[in-house]
Amino acid sequence: MATHIARRLPCLSLLAALFCLPAAAATGTVTTVKNFVGARSGAIGTLSVGSAVYGPKTTANGLVKYNNHWVYLARNTAIFDVTFTDGGNTRRFAIVRPEPATKAAPALLMLHGAGGDPEGQVTLSYVAASVAANGYWAVLPQGLSGSWNTDPLNSSGGANDVGFIAKVIDIATGYFGLNGKRVYASGMSEGGFMTARLACELSDRIAAFATVAATLSSGLSRACAPSSPRTLLMFSGTADTLVPYNGGRTGVLSVADAFNLWLSRNNCTASSTVSSNLPDSVSDGTSVTLKRNSGCGSGGQVRLYTINNGGHTWPGGYQYLPEAQIGKTSQDLSATAELWQQLSAYSL
């Protein structure tokens, strides 16, 4: 059952018992992830933990070099890698965490789009600033060959990405001591379609969900049977040509059909849906309309943020390609800030 909880700052006591090492004695002493670099063995198997790279010290935000990428980090944050073997494949995920490291923090999964990677998703979403401000850990899995297996009815099979992400959660909570009752999932484009699959198949492990520039496949819509109703947010642009707002792409639901499916799967009362226009705070040619339904099972809600004239983009994020190719990135709303504010109110 999802429980609505009061927001609270994460504990700042030390990160104890990580990888079965003894806890430090003094309250307030910080054990950073750099102390645990290398191979570690446990229930998942052998993990390899990479060295942390730290955010800028003299500016609030800036680009740092990490894994041959330039990554946009914030002051008082760090990024590092974890790799392990799953299904015969070497899988990896990146973590952006507060610096100093926090114990028992909540975790936000962020899934990149097709052809993407964790480093690009960090920069695209400006998530490091939110990590620094709110104390959670952003956990960013890497899809095999930059792709996700989003459809359970896919006849060609594909990677067991649901199982992979379940193991990522196991590592984040079991090895790094994150709060297993406060794990949330979000994703952009194909990563958003994968997030929708997680909402259908992993709602016993994840407390709430958000998709950006994504709906769900028709195959998933037929197979979707969440074990528990969960809050879900959608951010979709009316000028998105890759995931058309009104549908038309073969095998992909329209935004309206996806919203109605989530109302049904989350036991919402359809008549409880209300709409409102959010403040048009920036003159960038976009505006935001919010449609929300709070009359859902277990006290959850379904929200649709329609970005009027918005493209295949992350609202409030980085314009990663020219407008002529992907459309406008609205700055009237930060999807990162909004999804964290909404999702973090829920717990398993």
C-alpha positions in Angstrom: 0.0 0.0 0.0 1.3 3.4 -0.9 1.5 5.7 2.2 1.5 9.5 1.9 4.3 10.8 4.2 5.5 14.1 5.3 8.7 15.4 3.6 11.8 15.1 5.7 15.5 15.7 5.2 17.6 12.6 4.9 19.8 11.6 7.9 23.3 13.0 7.7 24.9 10.3 9.8 27.6 8.2 8.3 27.1 5.6 5.6 27.6 2.5 7.8 28.1 -1.2 7.1 28.5 -0.6 3.4 29.8 -3.8 1.8 29.8 -5.4 5.3 32.5 -3.1 6.6 32.2 -1.9 10.2 30.5 1.3 11.0 32.5 4.3 12.0 32.2 5.2 15.7 31.6 8.9 15.7 28.2 10.4 14.8 28.5 12.8 12.0 31.6 11.3 10.5 31.2 10.8 6.8 32.3 7.7 4.9 32.4 8.5 1.2 32.0 6.0 -1.6 35.7 6.4 -2.6 36.6 4.2 0.4 34.9 1.3 -1.2 36.3 1.4 -4.8 37.1 -2.0 -6.3 35.4 -5.4 -6.4 33.0 -6.5 -3.7 31.1 -9.8 -3.4 27.6 -10.4 -2.0 24.2 -11.8 -2.8 24.1 -10.3 -6.3 27.6 -11.6 -7.1 30.7 -9.6 -7.7 30.3 -5.8 -8.1 32.9 -3.3 -9.3 32.6 0.2 -7.9 34.3 3.0 -9.7 36.1 6.0 -8.3 33.8 9.0 -7.6 34.2 12.3 -9.5 33.1 15.4 -7.6 31.1 18.4 -8.6 32.6 21.9 -8.9 33.8 23.5 -5.7 33.7 27.2 -6.7 30.5 27.4 -8.7 27.0 26.2 -8.0 27.0 24.0 -11.1 29.4 23.1 -13.9 30.7 20.5 -16.3 33.1 17.8 -15.1 34.8 15.0 -17.0 33.5 11.6 -16.2 33.8 8.3 -18.3 35.0 10.4 -21.3 31.8 12.5 -21.1 31.2 16.0 -19.9 28.6 15.7 -17.1 26.7 18.6 -15.5 27.1 18.3 -11.8 26.3 20.6 -8.8 28.4 21.6 -5.9 28.2 19.0 -3.1 27.5 16.1 -5.4 29.5 13.2 -6.8 29.1 10.6 -9.5 30.4 7.1 -9.7 29.8 3.8 -11.5 28.8 0.3 -10.5 29.1 -2.7 -12.8 28.1 -6.4 -12.4 27.2 -9.4 -14.5 23.6 -10.2 -15.2 22.3 -12.8 -17.6 25.8 -13.2 -19.1 26.0 -9.5 -19.8 28.1 -6.8 -18.1 25.6 -4.2 -16.9 26.3 -0.9 -15.3 24.6 2.0 -13.6 25.8 5.4 -12.5 24.9 7.1 -9.2 24.7 10.8 -8.5 24.8 11.3 -4.8 25.1 14.1 -2.3 28.7 14.9 -1.0 29.0 14.1 1.8 27.2 10.8 1.3 23.9 10.4 3.1 22.6 7.2 4.8 19.2 5.7 4.3 18.4 8.3 1.5 15.6 7.8 -1.0 16.5 6.8 -4.5 15.3 8.1 -7.9 15.8 5.8 -10.8 16.3 7.7 -14.1 16.2 5.8 -17.4 17.8 7.4 -20.5 16.2 7.4 -24.0 17.1 5.2 -26.9 20.8 5.5 -27.8 21.5 7.4 -24.6 23.5 6.8 -21.5 23.4 7.8 -17.8 25.8 10.6 -18.3 23.6 12.2 -20.9 20.5 11.8 -18.7 22.3 13.5 -15.8 23.0 16.6 -18.0 19.7 16.6 -19.8 17.7 16.7 -16.6 19.9 18.8 -14.4 19.3 16.3 -11.7 22.5 16.9 -9.8 21.1 20.3 -8.5 18.0 18.5 -7.2 20.2 15.8 -5.5 22.2 18.5 -3.8 19.1 20.4 -2.6 17.0 17.4 -1.5 19.5 14.7 -0.4 18.3 11.8 -2.5 20.5 9.6 -4.7 19.8 9.5 -8.4 20.4 6.0 -9.8 20.9 5.8 -13.6 20.9 2.3 -15.2 22.4 1.8 -18.7 20.4 -0.1 -21.3 22.2 -2.7 -23.3 23.4 -1.0 -26.5 21.6 2.1 -25.3 18.1 0.4 -25.5 15.4 -0.9 -23.3 13.1 -3.9 -23.6 9.8 -2.0 -23.1 7.2 -4.5 -24.4 6.6 -7.8 -22.6 4.9 -9.2 -25.7 8.0 -8.5 -27.9 8.3 -11.7 -29.9 12.1 -11.2 -30.3 12.6 -11.5 -26.6 15.4 -9.1 -25.6 17.1 -8.3 -22.4 15.4 -9.0 -19.0 15.5 -5.3 -18.1 12.8 -5.6 -15.4 15.0 -8.2 -13.7 18.1 -6.0 -14.2 16.5 -3.0 -12.6 15.2 -5.1 -9.7 18.9 -6.1 -9.1 19.9 -2.4 -9.3 17.4 -1.7 -6.6 18.8 -4.6 -4.6 22.3 -3.1 -4.9 21.2 0.4 -4.1 19.4 -0.6 -0.9 21.4 -3.6 0.2 24.9 -2.4 -0.6 24.6 1.4 -0.4 22.0 1.5 2.4 19.3 3.5 0.5 15.7 3.4 1.7 14.0 0.5 0.1 10.5 1.9 0.9 11.3 5.2 -1.0 12.5 4.1 -4.4 11.0 6.0 -7.4 11.3 5.6 -11.1 11.4 8.1 -14.0 12.5 8.0 -17.6 12.7 9.9 -20.9 11.5 8.7 -24.3 12.3 5.0 -24.5 13.4 5.2 -20.9 9.9 6.5 -20.2 8.3 3.5 -22.0 10.5 1.3 -19.8 9.3 3.2 -16.7 5.8 2.4 -17.8 6.7 -1.2 -17.9 8.1 -1.0 -14.4 4.8 0.6 -13.2 3.1 -2.5 -14.6 5.5 -5.2 -13.4 7.6 -3.8 -10.5 5.1 -1.8 -8.4 5.9 -3.9 -5.4 9.4 -2.4 -5.4 8.8 1.1 -6.6 6.7 3.6 -4.8 5.8 6.1 -7.6 6.6 6.7 -11.3 7.0 9.5 -13.9 7.3 9.4 -17.7 8.6 12.1 -19.9 8.0 12.2 -23.7 6.6 8.7 -23.5 3.3 6.8 -23.3 3.4 2.9 -23.5 3.3 0.3 -26.1 0.1 -1.4 -27.1 1.5 -4.7 -26.1 2.3 -3.5 -22.6 -1.2 -1.9 -22.4 -2.7 -5.4 -22.9 -0.4 -7.1 -20.4 -0.2 -4.4 -17.7 -1.4 -5.7 -14.4 0.2 -3.8 -11.5 0.3 -5.7 -8.2 -0.5 -2.4 -6.4 -1.8 1.0 -7.6 0.9 3.6 -7.7 1.0 7.4 -8.3 2.1 8.1 -11.9 3.0 11.4 -13.6 3.2 12.0 -17.4 5.0 15.0 -19.1 4.1 15.1 -22.8 4.5 17.8 -25.5 1.8 18.5 -28.1 4.5 19.1 -30.7 6.4 15.9 -30.1 6.9 14.3 -33.5 8.7 11.2 -32.1 5.9 10.2 -29.7 3.0 12.0 -31.2 0.6 13.5 -28.6 -2.5 12.4 -30.5 -1.1 9.0 -31.4 -0.5 7.7 -34.9 2.7 5.8 -34.3 2.2 2.1 -34.8 2.1 0.1 -31.6 2.1 3.2 -29.3 -0.8 4.7 -27.3 -1.8 8.3 -27.6 -1.3 10.5 -24.5 -5.0 10.5 -23.8 -5.3 6.7 -24.1 -2.3 6.3 -21.8 -3.7 8.7 -19.2 -7.0 6.8 -19.3 -5.2 3.4 -19.0 -3.4 4.6 -15.8 -6.6 5.8 -14.4 -8.0 2.4 -14.9 -5.0 0.5 -13.6 -4.7 2.7 -10.5 -8.4 2.3 -9.6 -9.1 6.0 -10.1 -12.6 7.5 -10.2 -12.8 9.1 -13.7 -15.1 11.9 -12.5 -12.4 13.1 -10.1 -10.2 14.4 -13.0 -9.7 18.2 -12.9 -7.7 20.5 -15.2 -5.9 23.7 -14.7 -3.4 26.0 -16.5 -0.1 26.4 -14.7 1.7 29.8 -14.6 3.2 30.8 -18.0 6.3 32.2 -16.3 8.8 32.2 -19.3 8.1 33.6 -22.8 9.4 30.6 -24.7 6.4 29.8 -26.8 5.1 27.0 -24.5 2.6 26.7 -21.7 1.6 23.9 -19.4 -1.8 22.4 -18.7 -2.2 20.0 -15.7 -4.8 17.3 -15.7 -4.9 15.4 -12.4 -6.9 12.8 -10.7 -6.4 12.2 -6.9 -9.3 9.8 -6.5 -7.2 6.7 -7.0 -6.5 3.5 -5.0 -4.2 3.6 -2.0 -4.4 7.4 -1.9 -2.4 7.8 -5.1 -2.9 10.0 -8.1 -2.4 10.2 -11.8 -1.1 13.5 -13.3 -0.7 14.6 -16.9 1.4 17.7 -17.6 0.6 18.7 -21.2 3.4 20.9 -22.6 1.5 23.0 -25.1 3.9 23.4 -28.2 6.5 21.4 -26.4 8.6 18.9 -28.2 10.4 15.6 -27.5 12.2 17.2 -24.6 12.6 17.2 -20.8 10.8 20.3 -19.4 13.1 22.6 -17.6 16.1 20.7 -19.0 18.8 21.0 -21.6 17.9 21.6 -25.3 19.9 18.6 -26.4 19.2 19.0 -30.1 18.0 22.0 -32.2 14.3 22.9 -32.0 14.0 22.0 -35.7 14.8 18.4 -34.9 13.1 17.8 -31.5 10.9 20.8 -30.8 10.9 23.3 -27.9 12.1 22.6 -24.3 9.7 24.4 -22.1 11.2 26.4 -19.2 7.8 27.1 -17.6 8.2 23.9 -15.5 11.1 21.8 -14.3 10.1 18.2 -14.7 12.9 17.2 -12.4 11.8 19.4 -9.6 8.1 18.6 -10.1 8.5 14.9 -10.3 10.6 14.8 -7.2 8.2 17.0 -5.2 5.2 14.7 -6.2 6.8 11.3 -6.1 8.8 11.8 -2.9 5.5 12.2 -0.9 4.9 8.4 -1.3 6.3 5.3 0.3 5.7 1.6 0.0 
